[in-house]
Amino acid sequence: MLERILYVSRAATGTELSDISEIAQAARLRNAAGGVLGGLSGGLVFIDGWIVQALEGPAPALCATYTRILKDPRHVQISLRARERIYYRQFGAPGLILRSGPSISPAILARFDYHFGFPVEGFPADALLEFMAETCRPALPAASGAAQGAAPGAVPGAVPVEIRRAP
């Protein structure tokens, strides 16, 4: 059974985007090492000094990771916003998607009534998860597949599969 946790924290004084990028890179390697079934997947948003992260995977791996996060001096004011059982991964295969202020769509920020300081403490957990899902969704390339023969709405990087019926 898979679970998901969602937490917010403040970045400790002196924590920069480069530190968050290092966290994400280490998490990608660790999560991928767990394999498709045993690894964690998720998204991490770093904006205005806030860290918002959704992680999903097997409960033992989630517990171990969240315990490490609670001890990490780069996080302060950690608040667990949700923990739930899930039937599928919302953030894809094991790994970690990182987004920071400049890489977040202005349209998404406007839809969630963003203003400087990113008031995550006022977001209900379901709205925060929706924000994470939209923010961490892969962006479509500017020349989205139409010129390359891909179907409209195709997932970037997806490999087309030909389905044949058995004779």
C-alpha positions in Angstrom: 0.0 0.0 0.0 1.3 3.4 -0.9 1.0 6.5 1.3 1.6 10.3 0.7 2.7 12.9 3.1 2.6 16.6 2.6 4.6 19.0 4.8 5.7 22.6 4.8 8.7 24.2 6.5 10.7 27.3 6.5 14.2 27.2 5.1 16.7 27.8 7.9 18.6 31.1 7.7 21.4 30.8 5.1 19.7 28.0 3.1 19.8 28.9 -0.6 18.3 27.5 -3.7 21.7 25.7 -4.3 21.2 23.9 -1.0 17.7 22.9 -2.0 19.0 21.7 -5.4 21.5 19.5 -3.5 18.7 18.0 -1.4 16.7 17.3 -4.5 19.6 15.7 -6.3 20.4 13.4 -3.3 16.7 12.5 -3.0 16.5 11.6 -6.7 19.4 9.2 -6.4 18.1 7.7 -3.1 14.5 7.4 -4.4 15.4 5.9 -7.7 17.6 3.3 -5.9 14.4 2.0 -4.2 13.1 0.9 -7.7 9.7 1.6 -9.2 7.8 -0.1 -6.4 9.9 0.7 -3.4 11.2 4.2 -4.2 9.7 7.5 -3.2 8.3 10.0 -5.7 7.3 13.5 -5.0 7.6 17.2 -5.6 9.3 20.0 -3.8 8.6 23.7 -4.2 10.9 26.3 -2.8 9.5 29.8 -2.9 10.0 32.9 -0.7 11.8 30.9 2.0 9.2 28.2 2.2 9.7 24.5 1.4 6.6 22.6 0.4 7.0 18.9 -0.3 4.8 16.0 -1.2 6.3 12.5 -0.9 4.6 9.2 -1.8 5.6 5.6 -1.6 5.7 2.7 0.8 5.0 3.7 4.4 8.4 2.4 5.8 10.3 4.5 3.3 8.1 7.5 3.9 8.6 7.3 7.7 12.4 6.9 7.4 12.6 9.9 5.0 10.3 12.1 7.1 12.4 11.3 10.2 15.5 12.5 8.3 13.7 15.7 7.3 12.7 16.4 10.9 16.4 16.2 11.9 17.7 18.2 8.9 19.0 21.6 10.2 18.0 23.2 6.8 14.4 22.9 7.8 12.7 24.9 10.6 9.0 25.2 11.6 8.2 21.8 10.0 4.4 21.2 9.8 3.0 17.9 8.6 -0.1 18.9 6.7 -1.4 15.6 5.5 -0.7 11.8 5.6 -2.9 9.5 3.6 -3.2 6.2 1.9 -3.1 6.4 -1.9 -3.8 4.0 -4.8 -1.5 5.6 -7.3 1.4 8.0 -7.5 0.4 11.6 -8.4 4.1 12.6 -9.0 5.1 9.8 -11.3 8.0 7.3 -11.1 10.4 7.4 -8.2 12.4 10.6 -8.1 11.8 14.2 -7.0 10.6 17.1 -9.0 12.0 20.5 -7.9 10.4 23.8 -8.7 11.4 27.3 -7.4 10.0 30.7 -7.7 11.2 31.6 -11.2 10.2 28.2 -12.7 6.6 28.4 -11.4 4.0 29.5 -13.9 2.7 33.0 -13.2 -0.8 31.7 -14.1 -0.6 29.0 -11.4 0.6 31.5 -8.8 -2.3 33.8 -9.7 -4.8 31.0 -9.5 -3.7 30.3 -5.9 -3.7 34.0 -5.0 0.1 34.1 -4.6 1.7 37.2 -3.0 5.2 37.6 -1.6 5.7 35.5 1.5 3.7 32.6 -0.1 1.2 32.1 2.8 1.2 28.3 2.9 0.0 28.3 6.5 -3.4 29.5 5.2 -3.8 26.8 2.6 -5.9 23.8 3.4 -4.0 20.5 2.8 -6.1 19.6 -0.3 -5.5 23.0 -1.9 -1.8 22.8 -1.1 -1.7 19.3 -2.7 -3.5 20.7 -5.8 -0.9 23.5 -5.9 1.9 21.0 -5.7 0.5 18.8 -8.5 0.0 21.7 -10.8 3.4 23.3 -10.1 5.3 20.0 -10.5 3.5 18.9 -13.7 6.1 18.8 -16.5 5.8 21.8 -18.8 5.1 21.2 -22.4 7.9 22.3 -24.7 7.2 25.4 -26.9 7.2 23.3 -30.1 5.0 20.7 -28.5 5.2 17.6 -30.5 2.9 18.8 -33.4 5.9 19.5 -35.5 7.4 16.2 -34.4 4.3 14.2 -35.2 3.2 13.6 -31.6 -0.5 13.5 -30.7 -2.0 16.6 -29.1 -1.6 16.5 -25.3 1.1 13.8 -25.5 3.4 13.5 -22.5 6.8 14.9 -23.3 9.4 12.1 -23.5 6.7 9.4 -23.8 7.6 6.6 -26.1 4.8 5.8 -28.6 3.7 2.2 -28.4 2.0 0.3 -31.3 -0.8 -1.9 -30.1 -1.5 -5.0 -32.3 -4.3 -7.4 -31.9 -3.5 -11.1 -31.7 -4.4 -13.0 -34.9 
